[in-house]
Amino acid sequence: MTFTKTSQKFGQWADSRANTVFGLGFASEQQLAKFAEKFQEVKEAAKLARDKSQEKMETSSNHSQESGRETPSSNQASSINGTDDEKIFHGPEAALLQSENDRLKTAVEQSNTNAKKWETELQTLRENNARLVDALQESSANVESWKKQLCACKEESDTLREKIAELEAQCNEASQEKERNAQLTIRVQELETELQDKEQELENLRKQAEIIPQLVSECESITEKLQAAELKNKDLEERIGGLQTDIADNQQKQGNMKGELKKFMDILDGKIDELHEFRQGLSKLGMDN
């Protein structure tokens, strides 16, 4: 019978004579190791006791056989009625046989004592075996209980795993939502920066637009001067030749100035329209957020 550890907390052994396999489950690996050590100790003690018993029985049998062979000679020697010389001749042999007989008696008594001792040890082993059987039955019951607890733990573990998977999915969704919010925040900051740039550009355009009335007033003043000059030209026809060139230059400058002014006004209108569209887009984006 050999005890084998089949797992960290379970072991088994087989009885080939009974054609039976026994198994035990333990609460910890330390208890399993301790049981394996005790099992081996009991096994070795039983084997040693069996070997000693066989040796003593063989020794006792041998002594008995020798005693049986020698005893008739002793009786024969003691029953001889001869001369004094014959008695002297057979005296030492009888003493030797007597000492051998005493030694055999002592061996038989020792064998009986050992037999009683072995019977006691055998009874102890039987009691230990009964306790082991009880422990085996209790362990079997504990194994069933542990199996039920293991099934319950597995079900609870599966439930916890499902909850963990759900929480991980929710965390992933929350992380994605945070990323989207971060992107929207960055986009809003970019739009605010662009809005500030547009407002600065609009302010510059307003400052430039403030100069336009001065230019218009200057143009009107120049027109009035030209009209006065024309009236004077009627009176001063002699000076027309020299002043026509100046008038043509002034008219050309005035035309260029009006063209530039019209171009600037068109640009200003376009900027204002773009800024208006930009404000509408920003307002719509704010409402969407």
C-alpha positions in Angstrom: 0.0 0.0 0.0 1.6 3.3 -1.2 0.1 6.7 -0.5 0.2 9.0 -3.5 -0.4 12.7 -3.7 -2.8 13.3 -6.6 -3.1 17.0 -6.0 -2.1 19.7 -3.5 -4.9 18.7 -1.1 -5.9 15.2 -2.1 -4.2 11.8 -1.8 -5.0 8.1 -2.4 -3.7 4.6 -1.8 -4.7 1.2 -3.1 -5.2 -2.1 -1.2 -4.3 -4.8 -3.8 -5.5 -7.6 -1.6 -9.0 -6.1 -1.3 -8.9 -4.6 -4.8 -9.9 -1.2 -3.4 -8.7 2.3 -3.8 -9.1 4.8 -0.9 -8.8 8.6 -1.1 -8.7 11.5 1.3 -9.1 15.3 0.9 -7.5 17.8 3.3 -8.1 21.5 4.1 -4.4 22.4 3.4 -1.3 21.0 1.8 0.5 20.9 5.2 -2.1 18.5 6.6 -1.8 16.3 3.5 2.0 16.2 4.0 1.7 15.3 7.7 -0.8 12.5 6.9 1.6 11.1 4.2 4.4 11.1 6.7 2.3 9.3 9.4 1.0 6.8 6.8 4.6 5.9 5.8 5.6 5.6 9.5 2.7 3.2 10.3 3.4 1.2 7.1 7.1 0.8 8.0 6.3 -0.1 11.6 3.8 -2.7 10.5 6.3 -4.1 8.0 9.0 -4.2 10.7 6.7 -5.9 13.2 5.7 -8.5 10.6 9.4 -9.2 9.8 10.3 -9.5 13.5 7.3 -11.9 14.0 8.4 -14.1 11.2 12.0 -14.1 12.4 10.9 -15.0 16.0 8.6 -17.7 14.7 11.4 -19.2 12.5 13.8 -19.1 15.4 11.3 -20.7 17.8 10.6 -23.4 15.2 14.3 -24.1 14.7 14.9 -24.3 18.5 12.0 -26.6 18.9 13.3 -28.9 16.2 16.8 -29.0 17.8 15.3 -29.7 21.2 13.3 -32.5 19.7 16.4 -34.0 18.2 18.5 -33.7 21.4 16.0 -34.6 24.1 15.9 -38.3 23.3 19.6 -38.5 23.6 19.4 -36.8 27.0 16.7 -39.2 28.1 18.7 -42.1 26.8 21.7 -40.8 28.6 19.9 -40.4 31.8 18.3 -43.8 31.6 21.6 -45.7 31.1 22.5 -47.8 34.1 26.2 -48.6 33.8 29.4 -48.4 35.6 30.9 -45.3 37.3 33.1 -44.8 34.2 30.1 -44.7 31.9 28.3 -42.1 34.2 31.4 -39.9 34.2 31.5 -40.2 30.4 27.9 -39.1 30.0 27.8 -36.4 32.7 29.1 -33.4 30.7 26.8 -34.2 27.7 23.8 -34.2 30.1 24.8 -30.8 31.5 25.2 -29.3 28.0 21.8 -30.6 27.0 20.3 -29.2 30.2 21.8 -25.7 29.5 20.5 -25.9 25.9 17.1 -26.8 27.2 17.1 -23.9 29.6 18.1 -21.6 26.8 15.3 -22.9 24.6 12.8 -22.4 27.5 14.0 -18.8 27.8 13.7 -18.3 24.1 10.1 -19.7 24.1 9.2 -17.4 27.0 10.7 -14.4 25.2 8.8 -15.4 22.0 5.6 -15.6 24.0 6.3 -12.1 25.5 7.1 -10.8 22.0 3.9 -12.4 20.7 1.8 -10.6 23.3 3.7 -7.4 22.5 3.0 -7.9 18.8 -0.7 -8.6 19.6 -0.8 -5.3 21.4 0.8 -3.5 18.5 -1.5 -5.3 16.1 -4.5 -4.1 18.2 -3.1 -0.6 18.1 -2.7 -0.8 14.4 -6.3 -2.0 14.0 -7.5 0.9 16.2 -5.4 3.3 14.1 -6.8 1.8 11.0 -10.4 2.2 12.4 -9.6 5.9 13.1 -8.2 6.3 9.6 -11.3 4.8 8.2 -13.4 7.2 10.3 -11.2 10.1 9.1 -11.6 8.9 5.5 -15.4 8.9 5.8 -15.3 12.3 7.5 -13.0 13.5 4.7 -15.3 12.1 2.1 -18.2 14.0 3.6 -16.0 17.1 3.8 -15.0 16.6 0.1 -18.7 16.6 -0.8 -19.2 19.8 1.2 -16.1 21.3 -0.4 -17.4 20.4 -3.8 -20.7 22.2 -3.1 -18.8 25.2 -1.8 -16.5 25.1 -4.8 -19.5 25.0 -7.2 -21.0 28.0 -5.3 -17.7 29.8 -5.4 -17.5 29.1 -9.1 -21.0 30.5 -9.7 -20.2 33.5 -7.6 -16.9 33.9 -9.5 -18.7 33.8 -12.9 -21.2 36.4 -11.6 -18.4 38.6 -10.5 -16.6 38.2 -13.8 -19.8 39.2 -15.7 -20.1 42.3 -13.4 -16.4 43.1 -14.0 -17.0 42.8 -17.8 -20.0 45.1 -17.6 -18.0 47.6 -15.5 -15.1 47.5 -17.9 -17.5 48.1 -20.8 -19.0 51.1 -18.9 -15.5 52.4 -18.1 -14.6 52.1 -21.8 -17.7 54.1 -22.7 -16.9 56.7 -20.1 -13.3 56.9 -21.4 -14.6 57.4 -25.0 -17.0 60.0 -23.7 -14.2 61.8 -21.9 -12.1 61.7 -25.1 -14.9 63.2 -27.1 -15.4 65.9 -24.4 -11.7 66.6 -24.5 -11.8 66.9 -28.3 -14.8 69.2 -28.1 -13.1 71.3 -25.5 -10.1 71.7 -27.6 -12.3 72.6 -30.6 -14.1 75.2 -28.6 -10.8 76.7 -27.5 -9.7 76.8 -31.1 -12.9 78.5 -32.1 -12.6 81.0 -29.3 -9.1 81.8 -30.4 -10.3 82.3 -34.0 -13.2 84.4 -32.7 -10.8 86.7 -30.9 -8.7 87.0 -34.0 -11.8 87.9 -36.0 -12.8 90.4 -33.4 -9.4 92.0 -33.5 -9.5 92.1 -37.3 -13.0 93.6 -37.1 -11.7 96.2 -34.7 -9.0 97.1 -37.1 -11.5 97.4 -39.9 -13.6 99.7 -37.8 -10.7 101.9 -37.1 -10.0 102.0 -40.8 -13.7 102.7 -41.4 -13.4 105.8 -39.2 -11.0 107.3 -41.6 -13.5 107.0 -44.5 -15.6 110.0 -43.5 -12.5 112.1 -43.4 -11.6 110.9 -46.9 -15.2 111.6 -48.1 -15.1 115.1 -46.6 -11.8 115.7 -48.3 -13.3 114.5 -51.6 -16.3 116.8 -51.2 -14.0 119.7 -50.3 -11.9 118.9 -53.4 -15.1 118.8 -55.5 -16.2 122.2 -54.2 -12.8 123.6 -55.0 -13.0 122.1 -58.5 -16.3 123.7 -59.0 -15.0 127.0 -57.8 -12.0 126.5 -60.0 -14.3 125.8 -63.0 -16.2 129.0 -62.3 -12.9 130.8 -62.1 -11.8 129.0 -65.3 -14.6 130.5 -67.1 -13.4 133.9 -66.1 -9.8 132.9 -66.6 -9.8 131.2 -70.0 -6.3 132.4 -70.5 -5.2 130.2 -67.6 -7.1 127.2 -68.7 -4.2 125.8 -70.8 -2.0 125.6 -67.7 -4.6 124.6 -65.3 -6.2 121.8 -67.4 -3.3 119.6 -66.8 -3.6 120.1 -63.1 -7.4 119.5 -63.2 -6.8 116.3 -65.2 -4.3 115.1 -62.7 -6.6 115.9 -59.8 -9.5 114.2 -61.5 -7.4 111.1 -62.1 -6.3 111.1 -58.5 -9.9 111.5 -57.4 -11.0 108.6 -59.6 -8.2 106.4 -58.2 -9.1 107.4 -54.7 -12.8 106.6 -55.3 -11.9 103.2 -56.9 -9.7 102.4 -53.9 -12.4 103.5 -51.6 -15.0 101.3 -53.3 -12.6 98.4 -53.3 -11.9 98.9 -49.6 -15.7 99.1 -48.9 -16.2 95.8 -50.8 -13.5 94.2 -48.8 -15.0 95.5 -45.6 -18.5 94.2 -46.6 -17.0 90.8 -47.3 -15.2 90.6 -44.0 -18.4 91.7 -42.2 -20.3 88.9 -44.0 -17.7 86.3 -43.1 -17.7 87.4 -39.5 -21.5 87.2 -39.4 -21.4 83.7 -40.8 -18.7 82.7 -38.4 -20.8 84.0 -35.4 -23.8 82.0 -36.7 -21.6 78.8 -37.0 -20.2 79.3 -33.5 -23.7 79.9 -32.0 -24.9 76.7 -33.7 -21.9 74.7 -32.4 -22.6 76.0 -28.9 -26.2 74.9 -29.1 -25.2 71.4 -30.3 -22.8 71.0 -27.4 
